[in-house]
Amino acid sequence: MFDLNTRPQKRKMYVCLSYEMGWFMRINTKDTPRPCVPIARDDNAFLHHDSHIECGILVLDEFEIDEAIRRDGIVGTVHRRYRPIILSAQMNTLFISKRDKEALNQILA
């Protein structure tokens, strides 16, 4: 999906946490912004190289997501072994609310 919030603006991959809630996480080449969880290409064949999942919650519009899926399809699924690592990083942040952390625990546990 084309990301207008990156510099330079470019196509990025996202991880869907909850389509219904519009919750996604961005996949980055570098480990910024933090917290990020490193993910290996060997575990995730859709990646071009080892990458990082940005653990903040991005709220994306369903029209934008539906259009990206229609155009490009779903390119892959992050290996399940990363779920507890991502969840732990999210639980230790100050910028995710208690209510959202409870929802993330239900989604990723």
C-alpha positions, 0 to 999 in steps of 0.5 A: 500500500502506498504510504503518504506518511513515510519520507520519501513516500513509498509503497509499504507492507502492513500487518493486519491486527484487526480488520474490523477495528482498522488496526494495522502495523507497518513493516519497516526495513530499519528498527525505527520507530520503536518499539519494533520487532525484527522478523526474518525473511527465512520465516516470512517468504513474502519479505524481500529481506529481514525486516521489522514490525513497528509495534504501534497501532495504525488505524487505516481506512477500510476503503484504502485497505480494500483497494490495496487488497483488490490491487495487490492481493494479500502477499503473506502472513507473518509467522505465528512465532512472532505473535508473543514477541509483538504482544510483549513489545506492545504491552510494554509501551506507554502510548497504547491505552490499557483498553487497547492492550486488552484488545491486543491480548485477545487478538494476539494471544 
